[in-house]
Amino acid sequence: MTAALALPQSVLHEVFGYSAFRGLQGEVVAHVTAGGDALVLMPTGGGKSLCYQIPAIVRHRAGQGVAVVVSPLIALMHDQVGALEEAGVHAAFLNSTLSSDDAARIERELRSGRLVLLYAAPERLLTPRFLGMLDSLHERGLLSLFAIDEAHCVSQWGHDFREEYLGLSILHERFAGVPRIALTATADHITRADIVKRLALEDAQTFVASFDRPNIRYTIGEKDEPKRQLLRFLRDEHEGRGRHRLLRHAQEGGRNGRLAQRRGHPLAAVPRRPRRRPAPAPPGPLPARRRRRHGGHHRLRHGH
């Protein structure tokens, strides 16, 4: 193992519980930890987040301050911050879901440099207030790196173009010397060139991981007692903590079981739902359609 990977490797094991990097992760982590810019293309599930989280932790421990992660996805911010805090890494997000008191508290943590990672949407990062806080951190040497997630959003050739991503070129202009890593799971050659141009990543090293997923395969078999086949598959093939929950869900049927049964696949015995009793009619005259249904037209016809 090289000296550049020794500390990241220990963080990988100590914080995240993995014994080794996968694919290009180690190369990306070493490059960004050393202060280099990077453009990273990795498939979904390929471990992109570790490519900036581990450099952020290593650089923070070296006294280099806060890493800012730009993301358009609020759900991702919540998930990653929750997982990092659970692992003992001080992280936070600034977005519209926070109360003003919580936002003020996180801003104080940001200014102090105590945060390891801060997640924010591009439109918030580009506000004068936020840029002012980053200026203060940069002047004190407490801005460790920028990670730009979903980087394909900057490209007008991409399918998820977001205009506010165009403003992120300011990071190169305003915070020279702070490493930047742009990450995406979806970018053809044209989109990749557009990302490089619009984010001023001409000097960045590009890492393109294989999109071959050896852990995914297709198997075709003859259908025979499908519920039993499904349960056998889950027992034999599915690993991890969710295995027992999936087995229980399959045995009980669940929503997917009901859908399967409606389509003619007896996945599980599904109890019949009790029929709802109709709610009592509101007071007052019934609409014409309901009067006819209840025979009211006879009473009307006779003047009652």
VEXRO-982828 format. One line per field, with one value per residue (C-alpha): residue number from 0; x, y, z. Coordinates in nm, 3 decimals, m for minus. Layout:
N
num = (NUM:...)
x = (X:...)
y = (Y:...)
z = (Z:...)
***
This chain:
304
num = (0:1:2:3:4:5:6:7:8:9:10:11:12:13:14:15:16:17:18:19:20:21:22:23:24:25:26:27:28:29:30:31:32:33:34:35:36:37:38:39:40:41:42:43:44:45:46:47:48:49:50:51:52:53:54:55:56:57:58:59:60:61:62:63:64:65:66:67:68:69:70:71:72:73:74:75:76:77:78:79:80:81:82:83:84:85:86:87:88:89:90:91:92:93:94:95:96:97:98:99:100:101:102:103:104:105:106:107:108:109:110:111:112:113:114:115:116:117:118:119:120:121:122:123:124:125:126:127:128:129:130:131:132:133:134:135:136:137:138:139:140:141:142:143:144:145:146:147:148:149:150:151:152:153:154:155:156:157:158:159:160:161:162:163:164:165:166:167:168:169:170:171:172:173:174:175:176:177:178:179:180:181:182:183:184:185:186:187:188:189:190:191:192:193:194:195:196:197:198:199:200:201:202:203:204:205:206:207:208:209:210:211:212:213:214:215:216:217:218:219:220:221:222:223:224:225:226:227:228:229:230:231:232:233:234:235:236:237:238:239:240:241:242:243:244:245:246:247:248:249:250:251:252:253:254:255:256:257:258:259:260:261:262:263:264:265:266:267:268:269:270:271:272:273:274:275:276:277:278:279:280:281:282:283:284:285:286:287:288:289:290:291:292:293:294:295:296:297:298:299:300:301:302:303)
x = (0.000:0.132:0.180:m0.090:m0.344:m0.236:m0.444:m0.750:m0.738:m0.749:m1.045:m1.220:m1.191:m1.234:m1.530:m1.707:m1.613:m1.471:m1.143:m1.050:m1.139:m1.334:m1.244:m1.114:m1.211:m0.858:m0.705:m0.971:m0.941:m0.561:m0.577:m0.837:m0.684:m0.358:m0.538:m0.610:m0.924:m1.120:m1.409:m1.551:m1.792:m1.915:m2.233:m2.508:m2.410:m2.042:m1.941:m1.912:m1.983:m1.674:m1.464:m1.527:m1.627:m1.294:m1.080:m1.302:m1.237:m0.863:m0.821:m1.033:m0.813:m0.514:m0.665:m0.782:m1.142:m1.484:m1.580:m1.883:m2.095:m2.320:m2.629:m2.973:m3.131:m3.272:m3.338:m2.973:m2.858:m3.073:m2.963:m2.592:m2.580:m2.770:m2.531:m2.222:m2.338:m2.414:m2.056:m1.919:m1.848:m1.977:m2.188:m2.489:m2.703:m2.853:m3.182:m3.542:m3.650:m3.468:m3.615:m3.442:m3.296:m3.150:m3.011:m2.846:m2.691:m2.546:m2.408:m2.224:m2.080:m1.974:m1.801:m1.615:m1.472:m1.595:m1.806:m1.638:m1.894:m2.174:m2.434:m2.613:m2.808:m2.640:m2.893:m2.815:m2.439:m2.453:m2.626:m2.412:m2.459:m2.328:m2.042:m1.946:m1.919:m1.705:m1.481:m1.423:m1.335:m1.104:m0.916:m0.850:m0.749:m1.059:m1.216:m1.094:m1.271:m1.582:m1.771:m2.021:m2.262:m2.493:m2.246:m2.431:m2.692:m2.452:m2.475:m2.746:m2.685:m2.783:m3.134:m3.134:m3.005:m3.037:m2.953:m2.823:m2.538:m2.390:m2.304:m2.074:m1.787:m1.744:m1.585:m1.280:m1.262:m1.319:m1.157:m0.842:m0.642:m0.941:m0.973:m1.295:m1.438:m1.733:m1.925:m2.191:m2.328:m2.454:m2.251:m2.168:m1.863:m2.046:m2.190:m1.852:m1.681:m1.955:m1.902:m1.529:m1.586:m1.863:m1.704:m1.353:m1.212:m0.965:m0.680:m0.879:m0.796:m1.082:m1.172:m1.416:m1.516:m1.645:m2.021:m2.007:m2.191:m2.080:m2.314:m2.614:m2.720:m3.029:m3.151:m3.447:m3.621:m3.945:m4.224:m4.332:m4.488:m4.373:m4.410:m4.180:m3.933:m3.926:m3.869:m3.592:m3.425:m3.431:m3.286:m3.011:m2.914:m2.997:m2.737:m2.736:m2.947:m3.261:m3.285:m3.523:m3.747:m3.776:m3.853:m4.124:m4.272:m4.279:m4.439:m4.706:m4.778:m4.763:m4.864:m4.663:m4.829:m5.172:m5.073:m4.930:m5.246:m5.463:m5.252:m5.301:m4.983:m5.069:m4.771:m4.937:m5.270:m5.421:m5.701:m6.001:m6.038:m6.354:m6.600:m6.658:m7.008:m7.136:m7.131:m7.473:m7.628:m7.604:m7.925:m8.123:m8.257:m8.072:m7.917:m8.135:m7.918:m7.937:m8.314:m8.366:m8.147:m8.358:m8.691:m8.747:m8.883:m9.212:m9.260:m9.181:m9.419:m9.706:m9.617:m9.476)
y = (0.000:0.349:0.616:0.826:0.550:0.448:0.707:0.685:0.307:0.334:0.576:0.334:0.057:0.261:0.476:0.277:m0.080:m0.185:m0.370:m0.253:0.000:m0.117:m0.051:0.303:0.429:0.408:0.605:0.876:0.907:0.935:1.198:1.419:1.379:1.509:1.820:1.724:1.798:1.503:1.411:1.074:0.857:0.559:0.354:0.394:0.182:0.199:0.391:0.748:0.907:0.749:0.923:1.258:1.156:0.989:1.278:1.516:1.322:1.290:1.657:1.769:1.565:1.740:2.077:2.171:2.242:2.175:1.994:2.134:1.886:2.034:1.819:1.889:1.599:1.672:1.303:1.220:1.495:1.356:0.996:1.068:1.309:1.059:0.778:0.995:1.115:0.756:0.667:0.946:1.199:1.551:1.639:1.859:1.999:2.338:2.324:2.438:2.164:2.332:2.581:2.919:2.822:2.497:2.674:2.938:2.665:2.484:2.809:2.863:2.511:2.586:2.915:2.752:2.482:2.206:2.045:1.778:1.786:2.026:1.944:2.224:2.276:2.484:2.766:2.809:2.789:3.072:3.320:3.615:3.505:3.153:3.270:3.514:3.228:3.033:3.339:3.353:2.983:3.011:3.307:3.098:2.786:2.596:2.506:2.157:2.062:2.092:1.785:1.844:1.553:1.482:1.684:1.600:1.858:2.130:2.010:2.129:1.805:1.602:1.490:1.660:2.009:2.255:2.617:2.693:2.441:2.680:2.920:2.663:2.777:3.047:2.786:2.769:3.146:3.245:2.961:2.881:2.599:2.425:2.081:1.999:1.660:1.633:1.305:1.149:0.809:0.917:1.110:1.028:1.181:1.502:1.551:1.475:1.742:1.986:1.918:1.982:2.308:2.452:2.364:2.466:2.119:2.120:2.027:1.762:1.394:1.188:0.852:0.631:0.315:0.007:m0.010:m0.388:m0.505:m0.863:m0.869:m0.839:m1.125:m1.247:m1.603:m1.756:m2.058:m2.246:m2.128:m2.398:m2.308:m1.944:m1.864:m2.152:m2.052:m1.694:m1.800:m2.041:m1.764:m1.522:m1.784:m1.894:m1.573:m1.270:m1.169:m0.893:m0.758:m0.715:m1.085:m1.183:m0.883:m0.978:m1.339:m1.236:m0.993:m1.262:m1.514:m1.270:m1.157:m0.783:m0.535:m0.709:m1.035:m0.885:m0.740:m1.072:m1.256:m1.011:m1.087:m1.459:m1.547:m1.719:m1.576:m1.588:m1.645:m1.301:m1.236:m1.060:m0.703:m0.635:m0.439:m0.088:0.001:0.301:0.626:0.761:1.002:1.370:1.546:1.735:1.643:1.370:1.443:1.333:1.029:0.898:0.973:0.745:0.475:0.483:0.495:0.859:0.928:0.758:0.993:1.293:1.178:1.174:1.508:1.381)
z = (0.000:m0.089:0.176:0.005:0.070:0.419:0.608:0.375:0.410:0.788:0.764:0.528:0.785:1.104:0.997:0.725:0.819:0.480:0.448:0.096:m0.169:m0.470:m0.833:m0.886:m0.541:m0.401:m0.690:m0.672:m0.294:m0.305:m0.581:m0.412:m0.065:m0.209:m0.340:m0.703:m0.903:m1.041:m1.267:m1.163:m1.359:m1.160:m1.188:m0.931:m0.633:m0.726:m0.413:m0.544:m0.206:m0.046:m0.312:m0.142:0.212:0.291:0.154:0.354:0.675:0.612:0.524:0.822:1.056:0.902:1.000:0.650:0.744:0.597:0.276:0.094:m0.100:m0.369:m0.428:m0.577:m0.386:m0.039:0.029:m0.044:0.192:0.474:0.413:0.391:0.685:0.899:0.805:0.863:1.204:1.300:1.201:1.419:1.142:1.212:0.907:0.837:0.557:0.486:0.297:0.309:0.552:0.843:1.087:1.111:1.450:1.314:1.007:1.229:1.449:1.147:1.006:1.336:1.309:0.952:1.041:1.327:1.098:1.329:1.056:0.846:0.561:0.477:0.211:0.025:m0.296:m0.569:m0.543:m0.172:m0.222:m0.477:m0.243:m0.124:0.239:0.177:m0.043:0.232:0.482:0.235:0.184:0.559:0.575:0.273:0.422:0.736:0.543:0.658:0.324:0.243:m0.082:m0.298:m0.414:m0.696:m0.706:m1.003:m1.214:m1.538:m1.426:m1.550:m1.909:m2.145:m2.335:m2.029:m1.941:m1.596:m1.683:m1.394:m1.473:m1.123:m1.179:m1.437:m1.155:m0.994:m1.216:m0.950:m0.723:m0.950:m0.989:m0.627:m0.431:m0.622:m0.474:m0.312:m0.476:m0.659:m0.741:m0.981:m0.981:m1.200:m1.292:m1.631:m1.889:m2.250:m2.420:m2.515:m2.166:m2.011:m2.224:m2.130:m1.759:m1.793:m1.982:m1.765:m1.432:m1.547:m1.483:m1.773:m1.538:m1.353:m1.378:m1.521:m1.369:m1.558:m1.375:m1.549:m1.573:m1.574:m1.262:m1.186:m0.887:m1.123:m1.344:m1.526:m1.478:m1.659:m1.515:m1.564:m1.336:m1.094:m0.759:m0.780:m0.411:m0.316:m0.588:m0.460:m0.100:m0.206:m0.409:m0.113:0.121:m0.118:m0.296:m0.082:0.175:0.431:0.709:0.496:0.415:0.700:0.634:0.266:0.354:0.599:0.347:0.077:0.310:0.420:0.067:0.122:m0.143:m0.414:m0.323:m0.368:m0.701:m0.813:m0.715:m0.907:m1.213:m1.176:m0.983:m0.651:m0.464:m0.126:0.036:0.072:0.320:0.178:0.284:0.483:0.275:0.392:0.500:0.307:0.499:0.602:0.353:0.444:0.550:0.290:m0.055:m0.245:m0.585:m0.877:m0.958:m0.600:m0.579:m0.879:m0.721:m0.404:m0.580:m0.495:m0.842:m0.744:m0.452:m0.666:m0.934:m0.682:m0.535:m0.200)
***
